Amino acid sequence: MKTIGTIGGINIIENDDKSVTFTAGATLDGDGANGQFDELPCYAPATYTGGTLDLLANAGHAGTSGRPNNWFGVVTNNGKVTGTPIVQSATDPCPGAYVSATSLHLFDTSGHRLPPSSPFRYVDSATVPFIAVPPMIIRGVAGIVLGCSCEVFNTKTGKKVVGVVADVGPSDHLGEISVACAIAIGVPVGRTHPASSGGASSPDIEYKLFPGIAAVVKGVTYPLQPS
């Protein structure tokens, strides 16, 4: 057993069986939700008439007064924060909503990687239990982390769920989970915008990752994606 590192006073442990464990709170990550399975998209412009998982302000903003765009939470036409957000078309799950991304990228039914503009390229926060981890964990272990299996246990409710590591979070934060993960283990979510509030501030959540072991969630096997 060894300590990979410490974030916010919380030790990240690599166990002798190469699993990774830590205990933290839980903030909500709505990324990747694009209505793939008939649930809410994460972000949409003000003209969108449906609901969203999160507030658009949490995805960035358009440029004003000569300042460039700063869209860090949605897919843009040039792949940069200065680009223009891609809007889902009439044939996409949520026409008029933006496309929200996860770090883990999915394939089509033929095994080809989907283009960045596809809402189906990303892991749906609304329906798939997943977690986001900081770069320290991805760099600190030999096994592939993105796409690997994980377990999330709420010691307060006694509820546990098997999920997938689908996103890379900030370098200074531990404990970020999808909306579906929060609901599964009894962590509160927001009422109007489920990903914009709620969570667990106290370190009641136990996380266990299995680098190198592909996640199987709800019958779907996720790809292991090298960083």
One Martini backbone bead per residue (centre of mass of N, CA, C, O) as a GRO file, in nm:
protein
  227
    1MET     BB    1   0.097   0.035   0.021
    2LYS     BB    2   0.021   0.373  -0.107
    3THR     BB    3   0.074   0.717  -0.149
    4ILE     BB    4  -0.002   0.926  -0.407
    5GLY     BB    5  -0.162   1.160  -0.242
    6THR     BB    6  -0.278   1.502  -0.153
    7ILE     BB    7  -0.615   1.646  -0.108
    8GLY     BB    8  -0.736   1.840   0.125
    9GLY     BB    9  -0.620   1.615   0.342
   10ILE     BB   10  -0.652   1.370   0.136
   11ASN     BB   11  -0.583   1.047   0.090
   12ILE     BB   12  -0.434   0.857  -0.175
   13ILE     BB   13  -0.476   0.505  -0.225
   14GLU     BB   14  -0.264   0.234  -0.305
   15ASN     BB   15  -0.312  -0.085  -0.319
   16ASP     BB   16  -0.195  -0.406  -0.349
   17ASP     BB   17  -0.432  -0.456  -0.584
   18LYS     BB   18  -0.443  -0.152  -0.734
   19SER     BB   19  -0.632  -0.007  -0.592
   20VAL     BB   20  -0.830   0.296  -0.528
   21THR     BB   21  -0.854   0.514  -0.234
   22PHE     BB   22  -1.114   0.735  -0.093
   23THR     BB   23  -1.239   1.005   0.122
   24ALA     BB   24  -1.532   1.212   0.062
   25GLY     BB   25  -1.717   1.408  -0.086
   26ALA     BB   26  -1.984   1.565  -0.305
   27THR     BB   27  -1.997   1.666  -0.629
   28LEU     BB   28  -2.158   1.781  -0.922
   29ASP     BB   29  -2.172   1.620  -1.258
   30GLY     BB   30  -2.328   1.707  -1.576
   31ASP     BB   31  -2.157   1.597  -1.775
   32GLY     BB   32  -2.265   1.447  -2.092
   33ALA     BB   33  -2.550   1.563  -2.103
   34ASN     BB   34  -2.776   1.505  -2.412
   35GLY     BB   35  -3.032   1.308  -2.413
   36GLN     BB   36  -2.968   1.002  -2.488
   37PHE     BB   37  -3.209   0.893  -2.253
   38ASP     BB   38  -3.446   1.115  -2.211
   39GLU     BB   39  -3.297   1.337  -2.070
   40LEU     BB   40  -3.135   1.593  -1.962
   41PRO     BB   41  -2.947   1.838  -2.037
   42CYS     BB   42  -2.697   2.041  -1.928
   43TYR     BB   43  -2.691   2.257  -2.175
   44ALA     BB   44  -2.830   2.588  -2.274
   45PRO     BB   45  -2.972   2.827  -2.416
   46ALA     BB   46  -3.208   3.072  -2.356
   47THR     BB   47  -3.397   2.957  -2.602
   48TYR     BB   48  -3.447   2.715  -2.444
   49THR     BB   49  -3.745   2.533  -2.328
   50GLY     BB   50  -3.605   2.342  -2.155
   51GLY     BB   51  -3.438   2.163  -1.941
   52THR     BB   52  -3.155   2.146  -1.704
   53LEU     BB   53  -2.893   2.040  -1.507
   54ASP     BB   54  -2.756   2.325  -1.560
   55LEU     BB   55  -2.600   2.618  -1.554
   56LEU     BB   56  -2.461   2.811  -1.795
   57ALA     BB   57  -2.246   2.959  -1.617
   58ASN     BB   58  -2.085   2.669  -1.579
   59ALA     BB   59  -1.974   2.686  -1.905
   60GLY     BB   60  -1.965   2.995  -1.945
   61HIS     BB   61  -1.906   3.250  -2.213
   62ALA     BB   62  -1.955   3.508  -2.398
   63GLY     BB   63  -1.826   3.758  -2.555
   64THR     BB   64  -1.729   4.092  -2.438
   65SER     BB   65  -1.596   4.384  -2.510
   66GLY     BB   66  -1.366   4.221  -2.689
   67ARG     BB   67  -1.395   3.955  -2.560
   68PRO     BB   68  -1.362   3.635  -2.552
   69ASN     BB   69  -1.456   3.345  -2.542
   70ASN     BB   70  -1.556   3.104  -2.249
   71TRP     BB   71  -1.593   2.764  -2.326
   72PHE     BB   72  -1.549   2.496  -2.087
   73GLY     BB   73  -1.847   2.312  -2.092
   74VAL     BB   74  -1.844   2.295  -2.412
   75VAL     BB   75  -1.875   2.228  -2.736
   76THR     BB   76  -1.684   2.342  -3.010
   77ASN     BB   77  -1.599   2.420  -3.339
   78ASN     BB   78  -1.264   2.431  -3.243
   79GLY     BB   79  -1.199   2.309  -2.943
   80LYS     BB   80  -1.225   2.587  -2.797
   81VAL     BB   81  -1.306   2.841  -2.575
   82THR     BB   82  -1.337   3.052  -2.831
   83GLY     BB   83  -1.564   2.923  -2.943
   84THR     BB   84  -1.860   2.783  -3.073
   85PRO     BB   85  -2.128   2.639  -2.979
   86ILE     BB   86  -2.277   2.340  -3.013
   87VAL     BB   87  -2.581   2.257  -3.170
   88GLN     BB   88  -2.838   2.069  -3.169
   89SER     BB   89  -3.013   1.899  -3.386
   90ALA     BB   90  -3.304   1.761  -3.511
   91THR     BB   91  -3.154   1.458  -3.483
   92ASP     BB   92  -3.113   1.502  -3.197
   93PRO     BB   93  -3.212   1.464  -2.872
   94CYS     BB   94  -3.168   1.807  -2.813
   95PRO     BB   95  -3.280   2.043  -2.974
   96GLY     BB   96  -3.083   2.343  -2.897
   97ALA     BB   97  -2.872   2.219  -2.741
   98TYR     BB   98  -2.589   2.153  -2.604
   99VAL     BB   99  -2.265   2.003  -2.602
  100SER     BB  100  -2.155   1.776  -2.365
  101ALA     BB  101  -1.857   1.670  -2.196
  102THR     BB  102  -1.624   1.408  -2.166
  103SER     BB  103  -1.321   1.249  -2.137
  104LEU     BB  104  -1.480   1.015  -2.217
  105HIS     BB  105  -1.495   0.817  -2.516
  106LEU     BB  106  -1.709   0.695  -2.756
  107PHE     BB  107  -1.867   0.452  -2.960
  108ASP     BB  108  -1.994   0.298  -3.207
  109THR     BB  109  -2.137   0.002  -3.327
  110SER     BB  110  -1.854  -0.032  -3.510
  111GLY     BB  111  -1.602   0.099  -3.332
  112HIS     BB  112  -1.617   0.404  -3.379
  113ARG     BB  113  -1.528   0.710  -3.323
  114LEU     BB  114  -1.684   0.978  -3.234
  115PRO     BB  115  -1.755   1.286  -3.287
  116PRO     BB  116  -1.748   1.578  -3.107
  117SER     BB  117  -2.058   1.658  -3.199
  118SER     BB  118  -2.160   1.410  -3.057
  119PRO     BB  119  -2.376   1.323  -2.800
  120PHE     BB  120  -2.268   1.003  -2.795
  121ARG     BB  121  -1.959   1.040  -2.700
  122TYR     BB  122  -2.080   1.069  -2.412
  123VAL     BB  123  -2.137   1.056  -2.070
  124ASP     BB  124  -2.437   1.028  -1.895
  125SER     BB  125  -2.521   1.184  -1.603
  126ALA     BB  126  -2.835   1.111  -1.582
  127THR     BB  127  -2.777   0.765  -1.619
  128VAL     BB  128  -2.465   0.747  -1.527
  129PRO     BB  129  -2.250   0.619  -1.308
  130PHE     BB  130  -2.000   0.863  -1.218
  131ILE     BB  131  -1.659   0.980  -1.210
  132ALA     BB  132  -1.423   1.224  -1.106
  133VAL     BB  133  -1.071   1.284  -1.149
  134PRO     BB  134  -0.768   1.370  -1.084
  135PRO     BB  135  -0.460   1.371  -1.234
  136MET     BB  136  -0.302   1.229  -1.008
  137ILE     BB  137  -0.429   0.948  -1.054
  138ILE     BB  138  -0.363   0.901  -1.354
  139ARG     BB  139  -0.043   0.940  -1.304
  140GLY     BB  140  -0.008   0.738  -1.031
  141VAL     BB  141  -0.077   0.492  -1.223
  142ALA     BB  142  -0.058   0.218  -1.439
  143GLY     BB  143  -0.339   0.204  -1.490
  144ILE     BB  144  -0.625   0.263  -1.646
  145VAL     BB  145  -0.878   0.502  -1.567
  146LEU     BB  146  -1.032   0.565  -1.805
  147GLY     BB  147  -1.310   0.337  -1.786
  148CYS     BB  148  -1.302   0.237  -1.515
  149SER     BB  149  -1.386   0.088  -1.238
  150CYS     BB  150  -1.629   0.165  -0.971
  151GLU     BB  151  -1.696   0.259  -0.625
  152VAL     BB  152  -1.982   0.399  -0.440
  153PHE     BB  153  -2.006   0.494  -0.088
  154ASN     BB  154  -2.262   0.571   0.146
  155THR     BB  155  -2.233   0.587   0.489
  156LYS     BB  156  -2.511   0.727   0.557
  157THR     BB  157  -2.710   0.524   0.372
  158GLY     BB  158  -2.575   0.243   0.254
  159LYS     BB  159  -2.512   0.313  -0.045
  160LYS     BB  160  -2.427   0.145  -0.359
  161VAL     BB  161  -2.222   0.187  -0.664
  162VAL     BB  162  -2.154   0.108  -0.994
  163GLY     BB  163  -1.900   0.250  -1.208
  164VAL     BB  164  -1.736   0.517  -1.392
  165VAL     BB  165  -1.453   0.666  -1.523
  166ALA     BB  166  -1.537   0.983  -1.713
  167ASP     BB  167  -1.359   1.213  -1.565
  168VAL     BB  168  -1.176   1.520  -1.536
  169GLY     BB  169  -1.074   1.706  -1.280
  170PRO     BB  170  -0.955   1.893  -1.063
  171SER     BB  171  -0.644   1.915  -0.894
  172ASP     BB  172  -0.802   2.028  -0.603
  173HIS     BB  173  -1.022   1.777  -0.626
  174LEU     BB  174  -1.248   1.563  -0.444
  175GLY     BB  175  -1.547   1.443  -0.530
  176GLU     BB  176  -1.704   1.354  -0.827
  177ILE     BB  177  -2.045   1.325  -0.951
  178SER     BB  178  -2.304   1.213  -1.091
  179VAL     BB  179  -2.637   1.230  -1.087
  180ALA     BB  180  -2.689   0.923  -1.090
  181CYS     BB  181  -2.504   0.864  -0.851
  182ALA     BB  182  -2.642   1.034  -0.639
  183ILE     BB  183  -2.917   0.892  -0.649
  184ALA     BB  184  -2.814   0.598  -0.584
  185ILE     BB  185  -2.676   0.707  -0.284
  186GLY     BB  186  -2.835   0.964  -0.155
  187VAL     BB  187  -2.762   1.234  -0.291
  188PRO     BB  188  -2.828   1.544  -0.326
  189VAL     BB  189  -3.023   1.739  -0.553
  190GLY     BB  190  -3.141   1.955  -0.750
  191ARG     BB  191  -3.447   2.074  -0.858
  192THR     BB  192  -3.413   2.241  -1.127
  193HIS     BB  193  -3.084   2.191  -1.116
  194PRO     BB  194  -2.932   1.909  -1.027
  195ALA     BB  195  -2.608   2.012  -1.068
  196SER     BB  196  -2.616   2.304  -0.899
  197SER     BB  197  -2.681   2.129  -0.642
  198GLY     BB  198  -2.592   1.981  -0.358
  199GLY     BB  199  -2.454   1.713  -0.211
  200ALA     BB  200  -2.146   1.644  -0.006
  201SER     BB  201  -1.952   1.795   0.240
  202SER     BB  202  -1.894   1.550   0.386
  203PRO     BB  203  -1.684   1.259   0.444
  204ASP     BB  204  -1.908   0.998   0.337
  205ILE     BB  205  -1.743   0.903   0.077
  206GLU     BB  206  -1.654   0.604  -0.086
  207TYR     BB  207  -1.374   0.532  -0.297
  208LYS     BB  208  -1.329   0.287  -0.574
  209LEU     BB  209  -1.069   0.185  -0.789
  210PHE     BB  210  -0.994  -0.007  -1.115
  211PRO     BB  211  -0.734  -0.008  -1.277
  212GLY     BB  212  -0.767  -0.175  -1.598
  213ILE     BB  213  -1.084  -0.211  -1.546
  214ALA     BB  214  -1.354  -0.239  -1.713
  215ALA     BB  215  -1.652  -0.105  -1.720
  216VAL     BB  216  -1.979  -0.230  -1.601
  217VAL     BB  217  -2.289  -0.066  -1.694
  218LYS     BB  218  -2.584  -0.174  -1.759
  219GLY     BB  219  -2.428  -0.375  -1.981
  220VAL     BB  220  -2.193  -0.170  -2.028
  221THR     BB  221  -1.884  -0.142  -2.193
  222TYR     BB  222  -1.604   0.044  -2.127
  223PRO     BB  223  -1.347   0.220  -2.238
  224LEU     BB  224  -1.010   0.224  -2.229
  225GLN     BB  225  -0.837   0.547  -2.178
  226PRO     BB  226  -0.569   0.685  -2.254
  227SER     BB  227  -0.374   0.984  -2.158
   0.00000   0.00000   0.00000
